[in-house]
């Protein structure tokens, strides 16, 4: 089995989910959100093909990582391929975050996407909307997006947003520049 990727695995990310993460950048996205920060990942023919077994070995050999993040592109357009990677991550004790432009409520209705969802710990759902852009949000770019505890949501039968990620960051107070500073 092969997966279409936009990039090689990116380790040591601290912005694509909680902790230190390795990001798997999938290629292909149907949403084409205006002002997306990864527009080069939209083309379904772009990027390159990689064998799933090669990526599994790379996941097995990760050191100092808390988890993997499936991003892109949209991982939900390659759900069975991403499912294999998520299973491998769990097998070696890593948690799995996934970013998608689809809504949780739609993902659970699609059999293949639901299979992937069952192996995801945290889902960040919803299209990026420029009119709801905020740089003060945790692990998402626009206010409509949700950081969802997947297991709890499936158990409760409704979306459960992780409370600590619902608010805004306070870094503006911590990093407020002095008057007259240029940067």
CORNORPE-V376253 format. One record per residue. SS is DSSP state (h for helix, s for strand, l for the rest). BURIAL is b if it has 16 or more other ideal C-beta (glycine too) atoms within 10 Angstrom, else e. D_CENTER is the distance of its C-alpha to the mean C-alpha in Angstrom with 1 decimal. Layout:
ss = [SS SS]
burial = [BURIAL BURIAL]
d_center = [D_CENTER D_CENTER]
//
This chain:
ss = [l s s s s l l l l s s s s l l l l l l l s s s s s s l l l l l l l l l l l l h h h l l l l l l s s s s h h h h h h h h h l l l l l l s s s s s l l l h h h h h h h h h h h h h h h h h l l l s s s s s l l l l h h h h l l l h h h h h h h l l l l s s s s l l l l h h h s l l l s l l l l s l l l s s s s h h h h h h h l l l l s l h h h l l s l l h h h h l l l l l l l l l]
burial = [e e b b b b b e b e e e b e e b b b e e b b b b b b b b b e b e b e e b e b e e b b e e e e b e e b e b e e b b e b b e e b e e b b b b b b b b b b b b b b b e b b b b b b e b b b e e e b b b b b b b b b b b e e b b e e e e b e e b b e b b b b b b b b b b e e e e e e e e b e b b b b e e b b b b b b e e b b e e e e b b e e e e b e e e e e e e e e e e e e e e e e e]
d_center = [21.6 19.7 16.2 16.0 13.9 13.9 14.5 15.5 13.4 12.8 13.9 14.5 11.7 12.3 10.2 6.5 7.3 10.8 13.2 13.4 10.6 10.6 8.0 8.7 8.9 10.0 12.9 14.0 13.0 15.7 14.8 16.1 15.4 18.1 17.3 13.7 13.1 12.3 15.2 16.2 13.4 14.9 18.0 18.0 20.8 19.3 17.9 19.4 19.6 19.1 20.5 18.4 21.0 20.7 17.0 18.0 20.7 18.5 16.3 19.6 20.8 18.1 19.9 19.1 15.4 14.1 11.2 8.7 5.0 4.6 4.2 7.6 9.7 8.5 8.0 10.3 13.0 13.4 13.0 15.9 15.0 11.5 13.4 15.7 13.3 11.9 15.6 16.5 14.2 15.7 19.1 19.0 17.9 14.3 11.8 8.6 5.3 3.4 2.9 6.6 9.8 11.7 13.0 13.1 16.8 16.6 14.2 16.7 19.5 18.4 19.6 17.4 14.1 15.5 16.2 12.6 11.9 14.7 13.1 9.9 10.7 8.3 6.8 6.2 8.5 11.1 12.1 12.5 16.2 18.2 20.9 18.6 17.2 17.4 16.9 17.8 14.7 12.5 8.8 9.2 11.7 13.9 15.8 15.3 11.6 11.4 9.8 11.2 12.9 12.8 16.0 17.9 17.1 18.4 21.4 22.3 21.9 20.1 16.9 16.9 15.0 14.8 17.9 17.3 14.3 16.3 18.7 18.8 19.0 22.6 22.3 24.6 27.4 26.7 26.6 29.1 31.1 34.8 37.0 37.9 35.0 33.8 30.2]
//
